[in-house]
Amino acid sequence: MSYTLIKMIHVSCVITSFLFFFIRGVWLIRESPILHQRWVKILPHVVDTVLLASAIALAYKSHQTPMNNPWLAAKISGLLVYIGLGMVAMRFGKTRQVRINAWIAAQCVFVYIVAVAITKSPVLNLL
């Protein structure tokens, strides 16, 4: 499979994963019963598995490692924070407010991850 095709799959999964996370957060805020349906609990795992597989394939095809590319290490670190916040938001938050705050924080981390991917720099110049 070509690098370009894998990258297209990866970016498509990034967009799909984020949009679905955003929608689930809206359902969380609205206390929608849709959030508790089986497909809503399964689909993110399917998308995120394809996302992770495509990320690994991209790194392999381009011979990039987190040890040699600080921006890639930053993306992976950001991803771990994003996953942790997502778990608090969707499953482990003790109160509704904690879940909503974790959801908002996860979106901020997502923006950081995308910015690092675009700039290939772990340090973002915000000013």
C-alpha positions as CSV (number, residue, x, y, z in Angstrom):
1,M,0.0,0.0,0.0
2,S,1.4,3.4,-0.9
3,Y,2.4,6.0,1.7
4,T,-0.1,8.5,0.2
5,L,-3.0,6.0,0.6
6,I,-2.0,5.2,4.1
7,K,-1.8,8.9,5.0
8,M,-5.3,9.5,3.5
9,I,-6.7,6.6,5.6
10,H,-4.9,8.0,8.7
11,V,-6.2,11.6,8.2
12,S,-9.7,10.3,7.5
13,C,-9.6,8.3,10.7
14,V,-8.4,11.3,12.6
15,I,-11.3,13.4,11.4
16,T,-13.8,10.6,12.0
17,S,-12.5,9.8,15.4
18,F,-12.5,13.5,16.5
19,L,-16.0,14.2,15.1
20,F,-17.4,11.2,16.8
21,F,-15.7,12.1,20.1
22,F,-17.1,15.6,19.7
23,I,-20.6,14.3,19.1
24,R,-20.4,11.9,22.1
25,G,-19.4,14.9,24.2
26,V,-22.5,16.8,23.0
27,W,-24.6,13.8,23.9
28,L,-22.9,13.7,27.3
29,I,-23.8,17.4,27.9
30,R,-27.4,16.8,26.8
31,E,-27.6,13.6,28.8
32,S,-28.8,11.8,25.7
33,P,-29.7,8.1,25.9
34,I,-28.0,7.6,22.5
35,L,-24.6,7.8,24.4
36,H,-25.5,4.4,26.0
37,Q,-26.3,2.5,22.9
38,R,-24.1,-0.4,22.0
39,W,-22.9,0.9,18.6
40,V,-21.8,4.2,20.2
41,K,-19.5,2.2,22.5
42,I,-18.1,-0.1,19.8
43,L,-17.6,2.2,16.8
44,P,-14.9,4.4,18.3
45,H,-12.7,1.4,19.0
46,V,-13.0,0.3,15.4
47,V,-12.1,3.7,14.0
48,D,-9.3,4.2,16.6
49,T,-7.8,0.7,15.8
50,V,-7.6,1.6,12.1
51,L,-6.2,5.0,13.1
52,L,-3.4,3.4,15.2
53,A,-2.6,0.8,12.5
54,S,-2.3,3.5,9.9
55,A,-0.1,5.6,12.2
56,I,2.3,2.7,12.7
57,A,2.3,1.9,9.0
58,L,3.2,5.6,8.2
59,A,6.0,5.6,10.7
60,Y,7.3,2.3,9.3
61,K,7.1,3.4,5.7
62,S,8.8,6.7,6.4
63,H,11.4,5.1,8.7
64,Q,10.5,7.6,11.5
65,T,10.8,6.8,15.2
66,P,9.9,8.8,18.3
67,M,13.5,8.4,19.4
68,N,14.8,10.3,16.3
69,N,11.9,12.7,15.8
70,P,10.9,14.8,18.8
71,W,7.7,15.9,17.1
72,L,6.6,12.3,16.8
73,A,7.4,11.7,20.4
74,A,5.3,14.8,21.3
75,K,2.4,13.4,19.2
76,I,2.5,10.1,21.0
77,S,2.7,11.8,24.4
78,G,-0.2,14.0,23.4
79,L,-2.2,11.0,22.3
80,L,-1.7,9.3,25.7
81,V,-3.0,12.4,27.4
82,Y,-5.9,12.7,25.0
83,I,-6.8,9.0,25.6
84,G,-6.7,9.5,29.4
85,L,-8.9,12.6,29.2
86,G,-11.3,10.8,26.9
87,M,-11.5,8.0,29.4
88,V,-12.4,10.4,32.2
89,A,-14.9,12.2,29.9
90,M,-16.7,9.1,28.7
91,R,-16.3,6.6,31.4
92,F,-14.5,7.4,34.7
93,G,-15.4,11.0,35.6
94,K,-17.1,11.0,39.0
95,T,-19.4,13.9,38.2
96,R,-21.0,15.3,35.0
97,Q,-18.9,18.5,35.4
98,V,-15.6,16.5,35.6
99,R,-16.6,14.6,32.5
100,I,-17.4,17.8,30.6
101,N,-14.2,19.5,31.7
102,A,-12.2,16.4,30.6
103,W,-14.0,16.5,27.3
104,I,-13.1,20.1,26.7
105,A,-9.4,19.5,27.8
106,A,-9.2,16.5,25.5
107,Q,-10.3,18.7,22.5
108,C,-7.5,21.2,23.4
109,V,-5.0,18.3,23.4
110,F,-6.3,17.1,20.1
111,V,-5.7,20.6,18.6
112,Y,-2.1,20.4,19.9
113,I,-1.6,16.9,18.4
114,V,-2.8,18.1,15.0
115,A,-0.7,21.3,15.2
116,V,2.4,19.2,16.0
117,A,1.6,16.9,13.0
118,I,1.3,19.8,10.7
119,T,4.3,21.8,11.8
120,K,6.5,18.8,12.7
121,S,7.5,20.7,15.8
122,P,6.7,19.7,19.4
123,V,6.9,23.4,20.5
124,L,4.2,25.6,19.2
125,N,4.7,29.3,18.9
126,L,1.4,30.7,19.9
127,L,2.4,34.4,19.7
